[in-house]
């Protein structure tokens, strides 16, 4: 997967999460008509904080230590362990739940296997940035009046749509595709060795 396709995938994945939430009436969004003088600085701040936060998380979970641990312990134990730790780190977010931690752990595994497949941190970073940016643009209470309906397992409340069952299914589907691509890549590497 390239950086560009990872960037597109992040928007697509979270876009699907929101689409399911909207289609099932689990979430309702109403645009807040902000004046340009408030909207543009907010969007610039949102972009900056999203990039910095995703970069910090990716460097922490899939930076140099990730590669060093892969060489020492093997790819799968490291990917699975750090994915789980990534999920558990989100216990520090507001209103964590079991589904929220499961969802972010699956996202951590997805990002870890992207790192293993691409062998460069920019690919998981691109997906992480675009997922978070899409989430911020579509769920920010500064841009939208957001209301949640339906059961928590569908809407992800009180954590947010990322913690709903649709997000878990969508992220798991993406993880399975990345695992399949990783396995195919490994088979091709072994065949050429």
NUDO-715459 format. One record per atom (N, C-alpha, C): chain; residue in three letters; x, y, z. Coordinates in Angstrom, 3 decimals, padded with zeros to 6 digits. Each point is the difference from the previous one (the first is absolute). Last residue first. Layout:
REM NUDO-715459
(site A,Ala,(X,Y,Z))
...
This chain:
REM NUDO-715459
(site A,Unk,(013.446,-015.419,-002.829))
(site A,Unk,(001.236,-000.174,000.799))
(site A,Unk,(000.743,-001.252,-000.370))
(site A,Unk,(-004.367,001.429,-001.726))
(site A,Unk,(001.131,000.622,-000.693))
(site A,Unk,(001.317,-000.168,000.747))
(site A,Unk,(-004.114,-001.661,001.815))
(site A,Unk,(000.163,-000.634,-001.308))
(site A,Unk,(001.209,000.560,-000.750))
(site A,Unk,(-001.337,001.873,004.162))
(site A,Unk,(000.593,-001.318,000.207))
(site A,Unk,(000.263,-000.705,-001.330))
(site A,Unk,(-002.243,004.155,-000.090))
(site A,Unk,(001.386,000.198,000.466))
(site A,Unk,(000.721,-001.328,000.181))
(site A,Unk,(-004.597,-000.081,-001.031))
(site A,Unk,(000.778,000.456,-001.166))
(site A,Unk,(001.466,000.198,000.371))
(site A,Unk,(-002.973,-001.036,003.471))
(site A,Unk,(000.128,-001.159,-000.886))
(site A,Unk,(000.831,000.366,-001.237))
(site A,Unk,(-001.097,003.461,002.976))
(site A,Unk,(000.972,-000.911,000.611))
(site A,Unk,(000.237,-001.226,-000.887))
(site A,Unk,(-003.369,003.014,-001.309))
(site A,Unk,(001.319,000.618,-000.153))
(site A,Unk,(001.096,-000.903,000.568))
(site A,Unk,(-004.437,-001.303,000.675))
(site A,Unk,(000.346,-000.126,-001.426))
(site A,Unk,(001.395,000.565,-000.269))
(site A,Unk,(-001.777,000.624,004.294))
(site A,Unk,(000.323,-001.425,-000.213))
(site A,Unk,(000.426,-000.249,-001.446))
(site A,Unk,(-001.551,004.284,001.074))
(site A,Unk,(001.279,-000.255,000.673))
(site A,Unk,(000.446,-001.442,-000.231))
(site A,Unk,(-004.250,001.271,-001.552))
(site A,Unk,(001.050,000.612,-000.818))
(site A,Unk,(001.384,-000.258,000.597))
(site A,Unk,(-003.686,-001.451,002.503))
(site A,Unk,(000.081,-000.776,-001.230))
(site A,Unk,(001.107,000.549,-000.902))
(site A,Unk,(-000.977,002.422,003.868))
(site A,Unk,(000.638,-001.273,000.352))
(site A,Unk,(000.170,-000.882,-001.241))
(site A,Unk,(-002.402,004.001,-000.517))
(site A,Unk,(001.426,000.283,000.192))
(site A,Unk,(000.757,-001.275,000.383))
(site A,Unk,(-004.662,-000.324,-000.375))
(site A,Unk,(000.579,000.292,-001.320))
(site A,Unk,(001.502,000.231,000.129))
(site A,Unk,(-002.392,-000.513,003.976))
(site A,Unk,(000.072,-001.272,-000.720))
(site A,Unk,(000.589,000.183,-001.397))
(site A,Unk,(-000.829,003.865,002.604))
(site A,Unk,(001.101,-000.786,000.561))
(site A,Unk,(000.163,-001.318,-000.750))
(site A,Unk,(-003.701,002.667,-001.058))
(site A,Unk,(001.232,000.602,-000.526))
(site A,Unk,(001.222,-000.768,000.508))
(site A,Unk,(-004.113,-001.295,001.753))
(site A,Unk,(000.044,-000.327,-001.432))
(site A,Unk,(001.267,000.554,-000.634))
(site A,Unk,(-000.878,001.176,004.436))
(site A,Unk,(000.401,-001.403,-000.086))
(site A,Unk,(000.093,-000.443,-001.463))
(site A,Unk,(-001.682,004.285,000.849))
(site A,Unk,(001.439,-000.050,000.272))
(site A,Unk,(000.521,-001.427,-000.070))
(site A,Unk,(-004.646,000.601,-000.493))
(site A,Unk,(000.701,000.659,-001.109))
(site A,Unk,(001.516,-000.077,000.202))
(site A,Unk,(-002.793,-001.612,003.477))
(site A,Unk,(-000.124,-000.852,-001.195))
(site A,Unk,(000.793,000.589,-001.163))
(site A,Unk,(-000.225,002.549,003.943))
(site A,Unk,(000.754,-001.225,000.259))
(site A,Unk,(-000.024,-000.908,-001.233))
(site A,Unk,(-002.618,003.892,-000.061))
(site A,Unk,(001.429,000.335,-000.107))
(site A,Unk,(000.858,-001.236,000.202))
(site A,Unk,(-004.698,-000.471,000.632))
(site A,Unk,(000.355,000.227,-001.416))
(site A,Unk,(001.483,000.338,-000.185))
(site A,Unk,(-001.675,-000.479,004.470))
(site A,Unk,(000.201,-001.258,-000.705))
(site A,Unk,(000.284,000.219,-001.494))
(site A,Unk,(001.274,004.015,003.294))
(site A,Unk,(-001.185,-000.771,-000.339))
(site A,Unk,(000.347,-001.280,-000.749))
(site A,Unk,(002.945,003.704,001.522))
(site A,Unk,(-000.201,-001.089,000.954))
(site A,Unk,(-001.249,-000.821,-000.285))
(site A,Unk,(001.325,003.932,-002.492))
(site A,Unk,(001.141,-000.905,-000.094))
(site A,Unk,(-000.182,-001.224,000.894))
(site A,Unk,(-003.019,003.830,000.030))
(site A,Unk,(-000.269,-001.025,-001.011))
(site A,Unk,(001.116,-001.035,-000.153))
(site A,Unk,(-000.363,002.355,004.785))
(site A,Unk,(-000.097,000.522,-001.361))
(site A,Unk,(-000.131,-001.135,-000.998))
(site A,Unk,(-000.165,000.138,005.104))
(site A,Unk,(001.354,000.208,-000.531))
(site A,Unk,(-000.032,000.685,-001.360))
(site A,Unk,(-003.792,-001.627,002.916))
(site A,Unk,(000.341,001.425,000.024))
(site A,Unk,(001.376,000.322,-000.589))
(site A,Unk,(-002.476,-002.690,-002.801))
(site A,Unk,(-000.076,000.933,001.119))
(site A,Unk,(000.279,-000.700,001.316))
(site A,Unk,(-000.389,-001.786,-004.625))
(site A,Unk,(001.317,000.150,000.610))
(site A,Unk,(000.015,000.922,001.199))
(site A,Unk,(-003.650,-001.768,-003.096))
(site A,Unk,(000.465,001.393,-000.132))
(site A,Unk,(001.416,000.207,000.536))
(site A,Unk,(-002.075,-004.335,000.236))
(site A,Unk,(-000.137,000.451,-001.384))
(site A,Unk,(000.601,001.386,-000.191))
(site A,Unk,(-000.169,-002.081,004.273))
(site A,Unk,(000.794,-000.890,-000.842))
(site A,Unk,(-000.058,000.414,-001.469))
(site A,Unk,(-002.689,002.264,003.308))
(site A,Unk,(001.424,000.371,000.043))
(site A,Unk,(000.855,-000.864,-000.922))
(site A,Unk,(-005.244,000.754,-001.186))
(site A,Unk,(000.812,-000.629,001.040))
(site A,Unk,(001.470,000.400,-000.113))
(site A,Unk,(-003.613,003.492,-001.878))
(site A,Unk,(000.181,-001.445,-000.097))
(site A,Unk,(000.912,-000.526,001.090))
(site A,Unk,(000.820,004.945,-001.593))
(site A,Unk,(-001.255,-000.706,000.245))
(site A,Unk,(000.296,-001.497,-000.038))
(site A,Unk,(002.603,005.269,000.290))
(site A,Unk,(000.089,-001.445,-000.127))
(site A,Unk,(-001.334,-000.617,000.391))
(site A,Unk,(002.094,005.041,-001.963))
(site A,Unk,(-000.861,-000.692,000.960))
(site A,Unk,(000.019,-001.489,-000.322))
(site A,Unk,(002.682,005.046,-001.149))
(site A,Unk,(000.007,-001.460,-000.098))
(site A,Unk,(-000.950,-000.555,001.051))
(site A,Unk,(001.352,004.646,-002.840))
(site A,Unk,(-000.824,-000.376,001.147))
(site A,Unk,(-000.177,-001.505,-000.162))
(site A,Unk,(004.333,002.546,-002.127))
(site A,Unk,(-001.300,-000.664,-000.114))
(site A,Unk,(-000.729,-000.004,001.334))
(site A,Unk,(004.373,001.969,-000.598))
(site A,Unk,(-000.514,000.098,-001.365))
(site A,Unk,(-001.421,-000.512,-000.142))
(site A,Unk,(002.425,-000.106,004.126))
(site A,Unk,(000.210,001.377,-000.441))
(site A,Unk,(-000.607,000.215,-001.386))
(site A,Unk,(000.150,-004.251,002.125))
(site A,Unk,(-001.117,000.797,000.520))
(site A,Unk,(000.173,001.484,-000.305))
(site A,Unk,(001.894,-004.394,-002.810))
(site A,Unk,(000.370,001.104,000.877))
(site A,Unk,(-001.223,000.796,000.431))
(site A,Unk,(000.402,-003.901,-003.126))
(site A,Unk,(-000.575,-000.160,001.345))
(site A,Unk,(000.314,001.150,000.943))
(site A,Unk,(001.521,-000.507,-004.695))
(site A,Unk,(-001.389,-000.452,-000.025))
(site A,Unk,(-000.655,-000.102,001.370))
(site A,Unk,(004.635,001.377,-000.728))
(site A,Unk,(-000.820,000.833,-000.885))
(site A,Unk,(-001.474,-000.376,000.059))
(site A,Unk,(003.172,-002.602,002.435))
(site A,Unk,(-000.111,001.353,000.559))
(site A,Unk,(-000.896,000.887,-000.849))
(site A,Unk,(000.938,-004.347,-001.561))
(site A,Unk,(-000.782,-000.072,001.236))
(site A,Unk,(-000.212,001.398,000.585))
(site A,Unk,(002.846,-000.389,-003.673))
(site A,Unk,(-001.384,-000.228,-000.409))
(site A,Unk,(-000.914,-000.034,001.221))
(site A,Unk,(004.545,000.259,000.870))
(site A,Unk,(-000.464,001.247,-000.598))
(site A,Unk,(-001.452,-000.136,-000.448))
(site A,Unk,(002.181,-003.824,001.706))
(site A,Unk,(-000.250,000.991,001.051))
(site A,Unk,(-000.531,001.312,-000.564))
(site A,Unk,(001.242,-003.364,-003.101))
(site A,Unk,(-001.105,-000.492,000.845))
(site A,Unk,(-000.366,001.074,001.036))
(site A,Unk,(003.778,000.846,-002.639))
(site A,Unk,(-001.248,000.190,-000.744))
(site A,Unk,(-001.209,-000.510,000.771))
(site A,Unk,(004.349,-000.520,001.916))
(site A,Unk,(-000.338,001.421,-000.160))
(site A,Unk,(-001.346,000.154,-000.683))
(site A,Unk,(001.718,-004.364,000.340))
(site A,Unk,(-000.364,000.522,001.322))
(site A,Unk,(-000.432,001.467,-000.097))
(site A,Unk,(001.739,-002.125,-003.853))
(site A,Unk,(-001.331,-000.509,000.330))
(site A,Unk,(-000.489,000.580,001.322))
(site A,Unk,(004.364,001.121,-001.292))
(site A,Unk,(-000.968,000.587,-000.940))
(site A,Unk,(-001.408,-000.480,000.319))
(site A,Unk,(003.566,-001.906,002.432))
(site A,Unk,(-000.226,001.395,000.390))
(site A,Unk,(-001.036,000.654,-000.903))
(site A,Unk,(001.540,-004.382,-000.971))
(site A,Unk,(-000.981,000.036,001.095))
(site A,Unk,(-000.284,001.429,000.467))
(site A,Unk,(003.169,-000.150,-003.427))
(site A,Unk,(-001.245,-000.633,-000.451))
(site A,Unk,(-001.014,-000.081,001.154))
(site A,Unk,(004.493,001.666,000.664))
(site A,Unk,(-000.883,000.980,-000.646))
(site A,Unk,(-001.323,-000.623,-000.455))
(site A,Unk,(003.833,-002.388,002.038))
(site A,Unk,(-001.006,000.551,000.911))
(site A,Unk,(-000.977,000.960,-000.681))
(site A,Unk,(002.571,-004.373,-002.120))
(site A,Unk,(000.251,001.436,000.148))
(site A,Unk,(-001.159,000.627,000.765))
(site A,Unk,(000.200,-004.577,-001.621))
(site A,Unk,(001.346,000.192,000.557))
(site A,Unk,(000.385,001.476,000.074))
(site A,Unk,(-004.138,-002.592,-001.531))
(site A,Unk,(000.618,001.111,-000.736))
(site A,Unk,(001.463,000.209,000.388))
(site A,Unk,(-002.626,-003.446,002.135))
(site A,Unk,(-000.073,-000.182,-001.448))
(site A,Unk,(000.766,001.067,-000.762))
(site A,Unk,(-000.356,000.230,004.772))
(site A,Unk,(000.764,-001.189,-000.393))
(site A,Unk,(000.032,-000.171,-001.517))
(site A,Unk,(-002.662,003.461,001.766))
(site A,Unk,(001.417,000.291,000.223))
(site A,Unk,(000.858,-001.185,-000.437))
(site A,Unk,(-004.607,-000.560,-000.036))
(site A,Unk,(000.383,000.925,-001.073))
(site A,Unk,(001.478,000.341,000.101))
(site A,Unk,(-001.797,-002.494,003.438))
(site A,Unk,(000.223,-000.826,-001.193))
(site A,Unk,(000.261,000.849,-001.242))
(site A,Unk,(-000.983,002.249,004.039))
(site A,Unk,(001.226,-000.785,000.173))
(site A,Unk,(000.291,-000.853,-001.226))
(site A,Unk,(-004.065,002.446,000.191))
(site A,Unk,(001.150,000.899,-000.198))
(site A,Unk,(001.323,-000.763,000.126))
(site A,Unk,(-003.943,-002.412,000.937))
(site A,Unk,(-000.010,000.431,-001.403))
(site A,Unk,(001.225,000.870,-000.299))
(site A,Unk,(-000.745,-001.191,004.436))
(site A,Unk,(000.490,-001.154,-000.768))
(site A,Unk,(000.064,000.341,-001.485))
(site A,Unk,(-001.872,003.245,002.798))
(site A,Unk,(001.433,-000.147,000.286))
(site A,Unk,(000.608,-001.170,-000.757))
(site A,Unk,(-004.650,000.591,-000.165))
(site A,Unk,(000.663,001.044,-000.795))
(site A,Unk,(001.514,-000.061,000.208))
(site A,Unk,(-002.526,-002.790,002.660))
(site A,Unk,(-000.058,-000.487,-001.384))
(site A,Unk,(000.660,001.016,-000.928))
(site A,Unk,(-000.466,001.334,004.396))
(site A,Unk,(000.992,-001.085,-000.080))
(site A,Unk,(000.033,-000.562,-001.417))
(site A,Unk,(-003.264,003.181,001.003))
(site A,Unk,(001.315,000.625,-000.176))
(site A,Unk,(001.124,-001.036,000.001))
(site A,Unk,(-004.445,-001.551,000.695))
(site A,Unk,(000.088,000.684,-001.290))
(site A,Unk,(001.381,000.603,-000.224))
(site A,Unk,(-000.949,-001.930,004.211))
(site A,Unk,(000.062,-001.028,-001.039))
(site A,Unk,(000.193,000.646,-001.371))
(site A,Unk,(-000.747,002.874,003.553))
(site A,Unk,(001.339,-000.563,000.105))
(site A,Unk,(000.181,-001.111,-001.037))
(site A,Unk,(-004.251,001.942,000.302))
(site A,Unk,(000.961,001.016,-000.441))
(site A,Unk,(001.417,-000.562,000.013))
(site A,Unk,(-003.522,-002.650,001.732))
(site A,Unk,(-000.045,000.074,-001.460))
(site A,Unk,(000.996,001.021,-000.548))
(site A,Unk,(-000.450,-000.327,004.657))
(site A,Unk,(000.600,-001.232,-000.514))
(site A,Unk,(000.013,000.027,-001.526))
(site A,Unk,(000.084,004.751,002.113))
(site A,Unk,(-000.865,-001.161,000.203))
(site A,Unk,(000.722,-001.229,-000.537))
(site A,Unk,(000.806,005.730,001.545))
(site A,Unk,(000.395,-001.252,-000.647))
(site A,Unk,(-000.989,-001.116,000.324))
(site A,Unk,(000.101,005.291,000.713))
(site A,Unk,(-001.052,-001.015,-000.124))
(site A,Unk,(000.436,-001.295,-000.687))
(site A,Unk,(003.526,003.723,-000.621))
(site A,Unk,(-001.238,000.219,000.734))
(site A,Unk,(-001.004,-001.111,-000.316))
(site A,Unk,(005.254,-001.084,-000.292))
(site A,Unk,(-000.983,000.865,-000.663))
(site A,Unk,(-001.248,000.134,000.865))
(site A,Unk,(003.631,-002.940,001.094))
(site A,Unk,(000.191,001.373,000.480))
(site A,Unk,(-000.954,000.985,-000.671))
(site A,Unk,(000.383,-004.584,-001.234))
(site A,Unk,(-000.738,000.077,001.269))
(site A,Unk,(000.092,001.409,000.577))
(site A,Unk,(002.395,-001.494,-003.891))
(site A,Unk,(-001.200,000.815,-000.187))
(site A,Unk,(-000.950,-000.066,001.201))
(site A,Unk,(003.975,-002.634,-000.332))
(site A,Unk,(000.382,001.407,000.219))
(site A,Unk,(-001.207,000.921,-000.152))
(site A,Unk,(-000.395,-004.636,-001.018))
(site A,Unk,(-000.064,000.280,001.438))
(site A,Unk,(000.392,001.440,000.320))
(site A,Unk,(000.403,-001.521,-004.491))
(site A,Unk,(-001.398,000.041,000.424))
(site A,Unk,(-000.147,000.375,001.463))
(site A,Unk,(004.326,-000.633,-001.627))
(site A,Unk,(-000.585,001.173,-000.654))
(site A,Unk,(-001.468,000.155,000.414))
(site A,Unk,(002.184,-003.896,001.287))
(site A,Unk,(000.425,001.126,000.843))
(site A,Unk,(-000.539,001.310,-000.564))
(site A,Unk,(-000.753,-003.830,-002.571))
(site A,Unk,(-000.782,-000.058,001.243))
(site A,Unk,(000.364,001.162,000.922))
(site A,Unk,(002.525,-000.483,-003.888))
(site A,Unk,(-001.381,000.348,-000.359))
(site A,Unk,(-000.900,000.029,001.223))
(site A,Unk,(004.422,-001.510,000.468))
(site A,Unk,(-000.075,001.465,-000.093))
(site A,Unk,(-001.377,000.475,-000.441))
(site A,Unk,(000.741,-004.697,000.262))
(site A,Unk,(000.195,000.636,001.318))
(site A,Unk,(-000.156,001.506,-000.076))
(site A,Unk,(-000.174,-002.513,-004.052))
(site A,Unk,(-001.167,-000.272,000.854))
(site A,Unk,(000.116,000.693,001.358))
(site A,Unk,(003.637,000.328,-003.031))
(site A,Unk,(-001.182,000.653,-000.573))
(site A,Unk,(-001.217,-000.180,000.899))
(site A,Unk,(003.957,-002.273,001.217))
(site A,Unk,(000.146,001.452,000.166))
(site A,Unk,(-001.239,000.721,-000.521))
(site A,Unk,(000.294,-004.712,-000.553))
(site A,Unk,(-000.142,000.356,001.422))
(site A,Unk,(000.074,001.517,000.229))
(site A,Unk,(000.700,-001.497,-004.508))
(site A,Unk,(-001.363,-000.192,000.499))
(site A,Unk,(-000.153,000.296,001.490))
(site A,Unk,(004.392,000.297,-002.319))
(site A,Unk,(-001.012,000.986,-000.396))
(site A,Unk,(-001.363,-000.171,000.658))
(site A,Unk,(004.819,-001.315,002.388))
(site A,Unk,(-000.794,-000.456,-001.141))
(site A,Unk,(-001.164,000.935,-000.271))
(site A,Unk,(003.708,000.460,003.339))
(site A,Unk,(-001.067,-000.916,000.418))
(site A,Unk,(-000.837,-000.566,-001.145))
(site A,Unk,(003.956,003.020,-000.614))
(site A,Unk,(000.305,-000.785,001.209))
(site A,Unk,(-001.047,-001.095,000.265))
(site A,Unk,(-000.418,003.167,-003.601))
(site A,Unk,(001.231,-000.753,-000.217))
(site A,Unk,(000.300,-000.941,001.172))
(site A,Unk,(-003.651,002.909,000.398))
(site A,Unk,(-000.293,-000.991,-001.035))
(site A,Unk,(001.236,-000.863,-000.251))
(site A,Unk,(000.436,003.702,002.890))
(site A,Unk,(-000.688,-001.125,000.641))
(site A,Unk,(-000.330,-001.100,-001.010))
(site A,Unk,(001.905,004.003,-001.614))
(site A,Unk,(000.973,-000.684,000.860))
(site A,Unk,(-000.630,-001.223,000.658))
(site A,Unk,(-002.790,002.809,-002.533))
(site A,Unk,(000.933,-000.750,-000.851))
(site A,Unk,(001.011,-000.776,000.823))
(site A,Unk,(-002.936,002.808,002.365))
(site A,Unk,(-000.771,-001.051,-000.680))
(site A,Unk,(000.941,-000.875,-000.823))
(site A,Unk,(001.704,003.915,002.017))
(site A,Unk,(-000.139,-001.116,000.953))
(site A,Unk,(-000.763,-001.169,-000.620))
(site A,Unk,(000.463,004.110,-002.470))
(site A,Unk,(001.239,-000.770,000.083))
(site A,Unk,(-000.147,-001.216,000.921))
(site A,Unk,(-004.660,001.739,-001.141))
(site A,Unk,(001.256,000.645,-000.350))
(site A,Unk,(001.180,-000.946,000.139))
(site A,Unk,(-004.931,-000.394,001.015))
(site A,Unk,(000.546,-000.661,-001.174))
(site A,Unk,(001.275,000.655,-000.508))
(site A,Unk,(-002.460,001.397,004.035))
(site A,Unk,(-000.398,-001.397,-000.131))
(site A,Unk,(000.611,-000.726,-001.197))
(site A,Unk,(000.948,004.704,001.126))
(site A,Unk,(000.025,-000.741,001.270))
(site A,Unk,(-000.244,-001.487,-000.195))
(site A,Unk,(-000.325,002.981,-003.675))
(site A,Unk,(001.401,-000.105,000.426))
(site A,Unk,(000.120,-000.805,001.288))
(site A,Unk,(-004.334,000.894,-001.527))
(site A,Unk,(000.694,-000.924,-000.898))
(site A,Unk,(001.470,-000.153,000.375))
(site A,Unk,(-002.636,003.108,002.435))
(site A,Unk,(-000.440,-001.371,000.257))
(site A,Unk,(000.740,-000.992,-000.891))
(site A,Unk,(000.856,004.597,-000.705))
(site A,Unk,(000.488,-000.416,001.325))
(site A,Unk,(-000.381,-001.452,000.281))
(site A,Unk,(-001.711,001.919,-003.909))
(site A,Unk,(001.450,-000.214,-000.114))
(site A,Unk,(000.583,-000.467,001.331))
(site A,Unk,(-004.532,001.244,-000.106))
(site A,Unk,(000.207,-001.266,-000.711))
(site A,Unk,(001.487,-000.312,-000.126))
(site A,Unk,(-001.125,004.156,001.931))
(site A,Unk,(-000.458,-001.109,000.846))
(site A,Unk,(000.249,-001.349,-000.673))
(site A,Unk,(000.960,003.945,-002.473))
(site A,Unk,(000.923,-000.145,001.135))
(site A,Unk,(-000.391,-001.196,000.871))
(site A,Unk,(-002.871,001.146,-003.595))
(site A,Unk,(001.288,-000.495,-000.494))
(site A,Unk,(000.964,-000.247,001.156))
(site A,Unk,(-004.133,001.947,001.069))
(site A,Unk,(-000.209,-001.364,-000.496))
(site A,Unk,(001.319,-000.598,-000.470))
(site A,Unk,(-000.102,004.531,001.304))
(site A,Unk,(-000.070,-000.897,001.161))
(site A,Unk,(-000.199,-001.450,-000.425))
(site A,Unk,(000.036,003.297,-003.439))
(site A,Unk,(001.279,-000.036,000.710))
(site A,Unk,(-000.027,-000.988,001.160))
(site A,Unk,(-004.022,000.821,-002.380))
(site A,Unk,(000.972,-000.701,-000.838))
(site A,Unk,(001.333,-000.163,000.723))
(site A,Unk,(-003.289,002.576,002.150))
(site A,Unk,(-000.421,-001.399,-000.068))
(site A,Unk,(000.998,-000.828,-000.817))
(site A,Unk,(000.554,004.682,000.134))
(site A,Unk,(000.335,-000.596,001.294))
(site A,Unk,(-000.324,-001.492,000.006))
(site A,Unk,(-001.352,002.378,-003.765))
(site A,Unk,(001.467,-000.035,000.048))
(site A,Unk,(000.481,-000.639,001.308))
(site A,Unk,(-004.609,000.761,-000.488))
(site A,Unk,(000.441,-001.070,-000.893))
(site A,Unk,(001.520,-000.129,-000.016))
(site A,Unk,(-001.885,003.570,002.457))
(site A,Unk,(-000.321,-001.275,000.634))
(site A,Unk,(000.486,-001.169,-000.865))
(site A,Unk,(000.411,004.410,-001.718))
(site A,Unk,(000.969,-000.283,001.081))
(site A,Unk,(-000.267,-001.335,000.690))
(site A,Unk,(-003.137,001.205,-003.382))
(site A,Unk,(001.347,-000.234,-000.528))
(site A,Unk,(001.043,-000.200,001.095))
(site A,Unk,(-004.579,001.096,001.188))
(site A,Unk,(000.140,-001.309,-000.604))
(site A,Unk,(001.438,-000.280,-000.448))
(site A,Unk,(-001.472,004.256,001.760))
(site A,Unk,(000.156,-001.005,001.053))
(site A,Unk,(000.295,-001.377,-000.584))
(site A,Unk,(-000.734,003.669,-002.908))
(site A,Unk,(001.028,000.488,000.929))
(site A,Unk,(000.234,-000.962,001.163))
(site A,Unk,(-003.500,-000.698,-003.198))
(site A,Unk,(001.306,-000.371,-000.530))
(site A,Unk,(001.113,000.418,000.954))
(site A,Unk,(-004.817,-000.994,002.090))
(site A,Unk,(000.570,000.985,-000.918))
(site A,Unk,(001.417,-000.427,-000.412))
(site A,Unk,(-003.719,-003.675,001.278))
(site A,Unk,(001.004,000.867,000.612))
(site A,Unk,(000.460,001.043,-001.013))
(site A,Unk,(-004.146,-003.543,000.720))
(site A,Unk,(000.443,000.998,-000.975))
(site A,Unk,(000.951,000.979,000.684))
(site A,Unk,(-001.174,-005.264,000.955))
(site A,Unk,(-000.021,001.301,000.658))
(site A,Unk,(000.567,001.007,-000.992))
(site A,Unk,(-002.474,-004.980,-000.890))
(site A,Unk,(001.112,000.927,-000.214))
(site A,Unk,(-000.224,001.296,000.765))
(site A,Unk,(-001.774,-004.981,001.225))
(site A,Unk,(-000.542,001.250,-000.556))
(site A,Unk,(001.130,001.015,-000.016))
(site A,Unk,(-000.964,-005.749,000.695))
(site A,Unk,(000.915,001.141,-000.108))
(site A,Unk,(-000.734,001.185,-000.623))
(site A,Unk,(-000.808,-005.142,002.655))
(site A,Unk,(-000.598,001.066,-000.798))
(site A,Unk,(000.939,001.199,000.039))
(site A,Unk,(-000.144,-005.787,001.024))
(site A,Unk,(000.591,001.323,000.193))
(site A,Unk,(-000.714,000.981,-000.917))
(site A,Unk,(-001.438,-004.384,000.121))
(site A,Unk,(000.710,-000.078,001.274))
(site A,Unk,(000.624,001.343,000.348))
(site A,Unk,(-002.674,-001.639,-003.999))
(site A,Unk,(-000.478,001.041,000.916))
(site A,Unk,(000.623,-000.086,001.383))
(site A,Unk,(001.074,-002.512,-004.106))
(site A,Unk,(-000.765,-000.706,001.034))
(site A,Unk,(-000.610,000.969,001.016))
(site A,Unk,(002.731,001.623,-003.572))
(site A,Unk,(-001.020,-000.828,-000.653))
(site A,Unk,(-000.879,-000.726,001.013))
(site A,Unk,(003.764,002.560,001.504))
(site A,Unk,(-001.059,000.868,-000.539))
(site A,Unk,(-001.148,-000.821,-000.588))
(site A,Unk,(003.798,-002.320,001.537))
(site A,Unk,(-000.650,000.659,001.143))
(site A,Unk,(-001.150,000.902,-000.465))
(site A,Unk,(002.699,-002.022,-003.288))
(site A,Unk,(-000.840,-001.005,000.666))
(site A,Unk,(-000.754,000.640,001.163))
(site A,Unk,(003.086,002.737,-002.176))
(site A,Unk,(-001.107,-000.314,-000.912))
(site A,Unk,(-000.948,-001.020,000.626))
(site A,Unk,(004.024,001.088,002.256))
(site A,Unk,(-001.013,001.061,000.121))
(site A,Unk,(-001.203,-000.296,-000.891))
(site A,Unk,(003.584,-002.964,-000.325))
(site A,Unk,(-000.517,-000.054,001.378))
(site A,Unk,(-001.116,001.034,000.166))
(site A,Unk,(002.411,000.042,-004.017))
(site A,Unk,(-000.947,-001.120,000.060))
(site A,Unk,(-000.626,-000.127,001.384))
(site A,Unk,(003.403,003.168,-000.573))
(site A,Unk,(-001.189,000.425,-000.748))
(site A,Unk,(-001.063,-001.081,000.000))
(site A,Unk,(004.223,-000.956,001.768))
(site A,Unk,(-000.835,000.731,000.954))
(site A,Unk,(-001.246,000.554,-000.682))
(site A,Unk,(002.893,-002.425,-002.816))
(site A,Unk,(-000.416,-000.826,001.132))
(site A,Unk,(-000.873,000.775,000.976))
(site A,Unk,(001.926,002.318,-003.711))
(site A,Unk,(-001.038,-000.945,-000.410))
(site A,Unk,(-000.516,-000.812,001.189))
(site A,Unk,(003.661,002.922,000.632))
(site A,Unk,(-001.232,000.765,-000.240))
(site A,Unk,(-001.155,-000.941,-000.336))
(site A,Unk,(004.195,-002.007,000.449))
(site A,Unk,(-000.436,000.549,001.284))
(site A,Unk,(-001.292,000.789,-000.122))
(site A,Unk,(002.099,-001.662,-003.939))
(site A,Unk,(-000.648,-001.048,000.783))
(site A,Unk,(-000.502,000.514,001.345))
(site A,Unk,(002.609,002.797,-002.901))
(site A,Unk,(-001.378,-000.169,-000.485))
(site A,Unk,(-000.759,-001.016,000.847))
(site A,Unk,(004.516,000.536,000.968))
(site A,Unk,(-000.695,001.258,000.299))
(site A,Unk,(-001.462,-000.094,-000.431))
(site A,Unk,(002.810,-003.516,-001.175))
(site A,Unk,(-000.272,-000.038,001.442))
(site A,Unk,(-000.750,001.255,000.432))
(site A,Unk,(001.496,-000.260,-004.428))
(site A,Unk,(-001.134,-000.905,000.193))
(site A,Unk,(-000.346,-000.134,001.483))
(site A,Unk,(003.731,002.664,-001.098))
(site A,Unk,(-001.220,000.592,-000.563))
(site A,Unk,(-001.205,-000.909,000.203))
(site A,Unk,(004.307,-001.533,001.274))
(site A,Unk,(-000.462,001.071,000.902))
(site A,Unk,(-001.317,000.581,-000.499))
(site A,Unk,(000.786,-004.998,-001.514))
(site A,Unk,(000.765,001.236,-000.076))
(site A,Unk,(-000.533,001.016,001.003))
(site A,Unk,(000.094,-005.638,-000.144))
(site A,Unk,(-000.854,001.172,000.000))
(site A,Unk,(000.899,001.233,000.000))
